[in-house]
Amino acid sequence: MRGARATTVTVTAFPWTSRSRSTTTRMASGRTRGGTRVGAASDAASDAASSVYDAPEIYDVAFGFRDFDKEIDFLETLVREYGGLHGGGGLTSALELGAGPAWHSLACARRGIQAVALERNPAMRAYANDKKVAVEASGVKLNSMRVVDGDMRHIELPHMMAPEGGFDCVVMLLGTVAHLLTYDDAISCMTSVRKQLKPGGLFVVELEHPWDLFSGDLSEGVGDAWDRVDEERGVKVLVEWGRDGDEFDIETQVYERTVSFNLIELDGNENTKPKVLKTVEEVVPCKIYTAPEFKALARAASLAHVGTFGDMSTTMALDDEDAHNMVLVFRRDD
Ligand SMILES: C[S@@+](CC[C@H](N)C(=O)[O-])C[C@H]1O[C@@H](n2cnc3c(N)ncnc32)[C@H](O)[C@@H]1O
């Protein structure tokens, strides 16, 4: 299995539900496959905020395992090595699109980097702000961080929130790009990104790895499932990211991905039926982008491709057997 990152046990259909389907078990770095639905991705679909993000506390357990400090190290290295028109400076400002709990912005702000977390889901924004307050209560100042309501397809930041001259870096991480359901959305987003970048500024996008796209029959949705334990909170989250048989629209390249989160209480007894504290399930339209496609869209928005990696690491090549995501780096070259 490629990309086994951290923990996890796998699930072949949740034993305490009546489902009997089999679920392919792949490690999640986040993204994956799935799909259902017929018909083109509509504007209405791309405007609809997904309710799977209405439970940030569950999302936190499911995806908060990443080493965010290391990921900010990566961004700092990128800006140093690829940023700037005449040699990179340091990372002093970052804009995070589809920020969710804003882990990356928090990690930036801890280093004194000006960070703006743009997120359209109110529950996620509230959660991110609560995290900021909690960190500040522990004595760490995060004055340089803001959480803002916005749509990454048409980025408009309140006055004074963007640094003069533009951001050093704009990031769109963990497959957030899948929510850009049309090419118009993608170009509009990247045109907006370009405006937010300073000349020489970088746009860093984390997508699913091409092997995840091309290793099976793309048109037949294959599900992913994994679980994550949070000992501190005494809970486990079962994540289903795509379900076998989810539909894939071959014209729009949009999967209708069944996503579910089951939050379960850990009682330490494997013989008792686990208590499900909360369940969230939704079919989420997710657009698949290949690297050549995404690079062409970026070019249409006047962003130059300057690097590709197999993880949030400059030492992980895309074809490395441990690569499990695809990170594309673009630069505003004027
Ligand atoms: C896969 S999550 C990624 C969260 C976070 N960046 C991370 O690394 O875990 C995608 C996030 O993008 C947000 N989102 C989706 N479409 C958006 C849009 N058009 N504008 C702003 N945020 C959006 C969702 O609400 C969700 O919080």
The ligand as a MOL file (V3000), in Angstrom:
LIG
                    3D

  0  0  0     0  0            999 V3000
M  V30 BEGIN CTAB
M  V30 COUNTS 27 29 0 0 0
M  V30 BEGIN ATOM
M  V30 1 C -10.6440 19.1780 2.4180 0
M  V30 2 S -10.9950 20.5300 3.4910 0 CHG=1
M  V30 3 C -9.3560 21.1170 3.7620 0
M  V30 4 C -9.1680 21.8360 5.0660 0
M  V30 5 C -7.7280 22.2200 5.3770 0
M  V30 6 N -7.1730 23.0820 4.3420 0
M  V30 7 C -6.8340 21.0280 5.5730 0
M  V30 8 O -5.6850 21.0660 5.1070 0
M  V30 9 O -7.2470 20.0870 6.2370 0 CHG=-1
M  V30 10 C -11.7010 21.6910 2.3790 0
M  V30 11 C -12.1940 22.9700 3.0270 0
M  V30 12 O -12.4960 23.9050 1.9900 0
M  V30 13 C -13.6920 24.6020 2.3150 0
M  V30 14 N -14.2580 25.1030 1.0520 0
M  V30 15 C -14.8490 24.3850 0.0550 0
M  V30 16 N -15.1840 25.1770 -0.9610 0
M  V30 17 C -14.7950 26.4390 -0.6200 0
M  V30 18 C -14.8730 27.7000 -1.2820 0
M  V30 19 N -15.4210 27.8240 -2.5070 0
M  V30 20 N -14.3480 28.7760 -0.6580 0
M  V30 21 C -13.8050 28.6820 0.5820 0
M  V30 22 N -13.7300 27.5080 1.2680 0
M  V30 23 C -14.2090 26.3970 0.6660 0
M  V30 24 C -14.5390 23.5540 3.0140 0
M  V30 25 O -15.5730 24.1540 3.7820 0
M  V30 26 C -13.4790 22.8170 3.8360 0
M  V30 27 O -13.3290 23.3810 5.1020 0
M  V30 END ATOM
M  V30 BEGIN BOND
M  V30 1 1 1 2
M  V30 2 1 2 3
M  V30 3 1 2 10
M  V30 4 1 3 4
M  V30 5 1 4 5
M  V30 6 1 5 6
M  V30 7 1 5 7
M  V30 8 2 7 8
M  V30 9 1 7 9
M  V30 10 1 10 11
M  V30 11 1 11 12
M  V30 12 1 11 26
M  V30 13 1 12 13
M  V30 14 1 13 14
M  V30 15 1 13 24
M  V30 16 1 14 15
M  V30 17 1 14 23
M  V30 18 2 15 16
M  V30 19 1 16 17
M  V30 20 1 17 18
M  V30 21 2 17 23
M  V30 22 1 18 19
M  V30 23 2 18 20
M  V30 24 1 20 21
M  V30 25 2 21 22
M  V30 26 1 22 23
M  V30 27 1 24 25
M  V30 28 1 24 26
M  V30 29 1 26 27
M  V30 END BOND
M  V30 END CTAB
M  END
